[in-house]
Amino acid sequence: MPYINSDGVNLYYEEEGKGEAIIFCHEMTGDLRVWEQQIRHFARYYRCIVFNARGYAPSDIPTDSKSYSQHQAADDVAGVLRALNVTNAHVVGLSMGAYTALHFGVRHPTMARSLVVAGCGHGSARTAQETWVQQANELANKLDREGMKSVAEAYSHSPYRVQFRDKDRRGWAEWSGNLAKHNPEGLAMSVRRVQGTRPSVLDMEEDFKKMEIPVLLVAGDEDEPVLEMNLFMKRNIRTSGLIILPKTGHAVNSEEPTRFNLELADFFHKVELNRWNRRSDEAIYTEVWLPEEKQAA
């Protein structure tokens, strides 16, 4: 199996295709397999790189909680790219991986050709932050007590996954079955240390205002906790565009793979042609019907 060492931790990776690089960052309840439908499509045109985050076998599962953090997750992406001699790449993330992509863009901006930030924002609302931390600890404790099977069964039927189940029962069952086989210790570490301690999207406003990397935000319209956060990011990242997919929950890339792939392909093409423009100052004040008349000199 191919591995890359990042800060003393071995990360399992796979790659397919040739050309400009895309690296995919998986969600909390998945691993590199959640990107299969994207790899099959984009490897025809790009060098596609996927890897399992620390805590997700066959990557190493460190037992020291200090080995896990949001910053470390972003730095692991940089470690993978450097080991593969990739100077910059399109970075695609879902949920936990979307936060990783955002923080990668802040910490390693010259290595990011673009960012795709999908399903990002859970736990970021001011009214939800205390509950988010509490539930992260409860979930981690449940993993410690009961293991993966019962957690996977409950999580698979959450309000943000039933859309996937109802659209594509075979795909949902495959994801759910894979989830039940995850290492509970590694997942508990990620839940406590990466999910439970990461900053809110709202705390990144100044970072967003400085960002010059092209950003594509993607959300499902039934993934309600992320909707307001995506509007916040859209308003503050002047290089961002926002897509909201109808009748869609959290797993946007798996629920709507054809639409997701099409939108990413269009985004990448515009970025590579330098046609993904920064938002104009003239487009900021949306309540104004006509532009103000310029005063004569």
WOVENVEN-V255716 format. One line per field, one symbol per residue. burial: 1 if it has 9 or more other ideal C-beta (glycine too) atoms within 8 Angstrom, else 0. A space follows every 50 residues. Layout:
# WOVENVEN-V255716
burial->???
This chain:
# WOVENVEN-V255716
burial->00111110101111101001111111111111011011101110011111 11111110101100001111011111111110110101111111111111 11111111101111111111111110011001100110111110000101 11101100011111100100110011011101111111111111111101 11011001101011111111111011101111110110111111100111 11111110011011101101100001001000000000000000000
